[in-house]
Amino acid sequence: MEQILKNDDVVKMLNAIKETNELYSQNNEKHIKNFAKNQNPICTLIMCCDSRAHTTSFTYHPENNFFIVRNIGNQYILNQGCVEYGVRVLGTPLLIFLGHTACGAVNAALDDYSDLHSSIIREIDHLALSVKKAEINPNCSHEEKWRDAVINNVNQQVGLALKDFSDLRNNKTLAVLGMVLDIDNSLKHGHGKISLVNLNGETDLQKLADNEFIRQFF
């Protein structure tokens, strides 16, 4: 058989996929049968597609718990139909936007990205508005600007979703949360720590910290 790629890393990856899937199938048959006919997730989750950001940072069992939408910069508008499906059709009571520090898409949106491929430019154009560069302290370091832009973007995505799902918010059948996975520890809570930055539009960190419900989890 003709060799598809001469790359040892690819061979290792494909072997890992095969071995891991065999174990998963063998060890989880009963679990999988529970949701084989229907899905009943609790959360619609919008994540960045960055290879460093995965559900392994917060759950051991994503199956049938998270309806996951991924794109560069965890943007609402790029996959609006998918989000609508999770929230309105599947009826998830939680909608979470999970950004992450050291996000390459956000970093690109802070700079000139005109030399990128046109399809990438179209997706970053939305981010360029969401990061709200004009509101970031121009005197802070690039790392601090990058961190703040990540948070601004998450808040912007939450805000857009709140407008579209105001009816569900008004009858209290949906909560919209904004979170940040701290990959580079720029939030100073620890590498890989998730922080809540937005709850239904509230971004005041002290108010979030004082919220009795939220204190149970963050």
C-alpha positions as CSV (number, residue, x, y, z in Angstrom):
1,M,0.0,0.0,0.0
2,E,1.3,3.4,-0.9
3,Q,2.5,5.5,2.1
4,I,0.2,8.5,2.5
5,L,2.5,10.6,4.5
6,K,6.1,10.3,5.5
7,N,5.7,11.7,9.0
8,D,6.3,9.8,12.2
9,D,4.0,12.1,14.2
10,V,1.1,11.3,11.9
11,V,1.7,7.5,12.4
12,K,1.8,8.0,16.2
13,M,-1.4,10.1,16.1
14,L,-3.4,7.6,14.0
15,N,-2.2,4.7,16.3
16,A,-3.3,6.7,19.3
17,I,-6.7,7.3,17.8
18,K,-7.2,3.6,17.0
19,E,-6.0,2.4,20.4
20,T,-8.0,5.1,22.4
21,N,-11.2,4.5,20.4
22,E,-10.9,0.7,21.0
23,L,-10.7,1.2,24.7
24,Y,-13.5,3.8,24.7
25,S,-15.8,1.5,22.8
26,Q,-15.0,-1.5,25.0
27,N,-15.3,0.4,28.3
28,N,-18.3,2.6,27.5
29,E,-20.8,0.5,25.7
30,K,-23.5,0.7,28.4
31,H,-22.9,4.5,28.8
32,I,-23.2,5.1,25.0
33,K,-26.4,3.1,24.7
34,N,-28.0,5.5,27.2
35,F,-27.9,8.3,24.6
36,A,-27.6,6.4,21.4
37,K,-31.1,7.4,20.3
38,N,-31.4,11.0,21.5
39,Q,-29.2,13.7,22.8
40,N,-30.1,15.7,25.9
41,P,-27.2,18.1,26.6
42,I,-27.3,20.6,29.5
43,C,-25.0,23.2,27.9
44,T,-24.5,24.7,24.6
45,L,-20.8,25.6,24.6
46,I,-19.0,27.9,22.2
47,M,-15.2,27.4,22.2
48,C,-12.2,28.5,20.2
49,C,-10.9,25.8,17.9
50,D,-7.3,26.3,19.3
51,S,-5.6,22.9,19.7
52,R,-4.6,23.8,23.3
53,A,-8.2,24.4,24.5
54,H,-10.2,21.3,25.1
55,T,-13.1,19.9,27.2
56,T,-10.5,17.9,29.1
57,S,-9.8,21.1,31.1
58,F,-13.2,20.9,32.8
59,T,-15.0,17.6,32.2
60,Y,-14.3,13.9,32.0
61,H,-17.7,13.1,30.3
62,P,-18.6,15.6,27.6
63,E,-20.8,13.1,25.8
64,N,-24.5,14.1,25.9
65,N,-23.7,16.9,28.4
66,F,-22.2,19.6,26.0
67,F,-23.5,20.6,22.6
68,I,-20.2,22.0,21.3
69,V,-19.6,24.7,18.7
70,R,-16.0,25.6,17.8
71,N,-14.5,28.3,15.6
72,I,-11.7,30.8,15.8
73,G,-12.2,33.2,18.6
74,N,-15.3,31.5,20.1
75,Q,-17.6,33.7,18.1
76,Y,-21.4,33.6,18.1
77,I,-22.1,35.1,14.7
78,L,-20.0,32.6,12.8
79,N,-22.1,29.7,13.9
80,Q,-25.3,31.4,14.9
81,G,-27.5,28.6,13.6
82,C,-25.6,25.9,15.6
83,V,-26.0,28.0,18.8
84,E,-29.7,28.5,18.1
85,Y,-30.2,24.8,17.6
86,G,-28.5,24.0,20.9
87,V,-30.5,26.6,22.8
88,R,-33.9,26.5,21.2
89,V,-34.2,23.1,19.7
90,L,-32.2,21.0,22.2
91,G,-33.3,23.4,25.0
92,T,-30.0,23.6,26.9
93,P,-30.5,25.8,30.0
94,L,-26.9,26.9,29.9
95,L,-25.1,28.8,27.1
96,I,-21.4,29.3,27.7
97,F,-18.8,31.2,25.7
98,L,-15.4,29.9,26.7
99,G,-12.4,32.0,25.5
100,H,-8.8,31.4,26.4
101,T,-5.7,33.5,27.0
102,A,-3.0,33.4,24.3
103,C,-5.7,33.2,21.7
104,G,-4.0,33.5,18.2
105,A,-7.2,34.8,16.6
106,V,-7.6,37.6,19.1
107,N,-3.9,38.5,18.8
108,A,-4.4,38.7,15.0
109,A,-7.4,41.0,15.5
110,L,-5.2,43.4,17.5
111,D,-2.8,43.8,14.6
112,D,-2.8,44.0,10.8
113,Y,-4.1,40.7,9.5
114,S,-4.5,41.8,5.9
115,D,-1.9,39.3,4.6
116,L,-3.9,36.3,5.7
117,H,-6.1,34.2,3.4
118,S,-9.4,35.9,2.5
119,S,-11.5,33.3,4.3
120,I,-9.6,33.8,7.5
121,I,-9.8,37.6,7.2
122,R,-13.6,37.3,7.0
123,E,-13.7,35.5,10.3
124,I,-11.2,37.8,12.1
125,D,-13.1,40.9,10.9
126,H,-15.8,40.1,13.5
127,L,-13.2,39.7,16.2
128,A,-11.6,43.1,15.3
129,L,-14.8,44.7,16.5
130,S,-15.3,42.4,19.5
131,V,-11.9,42.9,21.1
132,K,-12.7,46.6,21.5
133,K,-9.1,47.7,21.0
134,A,-10.0,51.4,21.6
135,E,-11.1,50.5,25.1
136,I,-7.8,48.8,26.1
137,N,-5.2,50.8,28.0
138,P,-2.6,51.8,25.4
139,N,0.1,52.1,28.0
140,C,0.0,48.5,29.2
141,S,2.2,45.6,27.8
142,H,1.2,43.6,24.8
143,E,0.5,40.6,27.0
144,E,-1.9,42.7,29.1
145,K,-3.6,44.1,26.0
146,W,-4.0,40.5,24.6
147,R,-5.4,39.3,27.9
148,D,-7.9,42.2,28.1
149,A,-8.9,41.7,24.4
150,V,-9.7,38.0,25.1
151,I,-12.0,39.1,27.9
152,N,-13.6,41.9,25.8
153,N,-14.3,39.4,23.1
154,V,-16.0,36.9,25.5
155,N,-18.2,39.8,26.8
156,Q,-19.1,40.9,23.3
157,Q,-20.2,37.3,22.4
158,V,-22.3,37.1,25.6
159,G,-23.9,40.5,24.7
160,L,-24.8,39.4,21.2
161,A,-26.4,36.2,22.5
162,L,-28.3,37.9,25.2
163,K,-30.1,40.1,22.5
164,D,-31.1,37.0,20.5
165,F,-32.2,35.0,23.6
166,S,-33.8,37.8,25.6
167,D,-37.1,35.9,25.7
168,L,-35.4,32.9,27.4
169,R,-33.6,35.2,29.8
170,N,-36.8,37.0,30.7
171,N,-38.5,33.8,31.7
172,K,-35.3,32.5,33.4
173,T,-35.0,29.4,31.3
174,L,-31.5,30.2,30.1
175,A,-28.3,31.5,31.7
176,V,-25.5,32.9,29.5
177,L,-22.0,32.7,30.9
178,G,-18.7,34.0,29.7
179,M,-15.5,32.2,30.8
180,V,-11.8,32.3,30.1
181,L,-9.5,29.3,30.2
182,D,-6.1,30.7,31.3
183,I,-3.5,28.9,29.3
184,D,-0.6,31.2,29.9
185,N,-1.5,32.3,33.4
186,S,-2.0,35.9,32.4
187,L,-5.0,36.1,34.7
188,K,-2.7,34.9,37.6
189,H,-5.0,32.2,38.8
190,G,-2.9,29.3,37.5
191,H,-2.2,27.6,34.2
192,G,-5.3,25.9,32.9
193,K,-7.7,27.6,35.4
194,I,-11.1,28.7,34.2
195,S,-12.4,32.0,35.4
196,L,-16.0,33.4,35.1
197,V,-16.0,36.9,33.6
198,N,-19.6,37.4,32.6
199,L,-23.0,36.2,34.0
200,N,-26.0,37.3,31.9
201,G,-24.2,40.5,31.0
202,E,-22.8,41.3,34.5
203,T,-19.0,41.8,34.2
204,D,-18.2,43.4,37.5
205,L,-15.8,40.9,39.0
206,Q,-16.6,41.9,42.6
207,K,-20.3,41.5,42.0
208,L,-19.7,38.1,40.4
209,A,-17.6,37.1,43.4
210,D,-20.3,38.2,45.8
211,N,-23.0,36.3,44.0
212,E,-24.1,33.5,46.4
213,F,-25.0,31.1,43.5
214,I,-21.7,31.7,41.6
215,R,-19.6,31.3,44.7
216,Q,-20.5,27.6,44.8
217,F,-18.5,27.1,41.6
218,F,-16.0,29.8,41.1
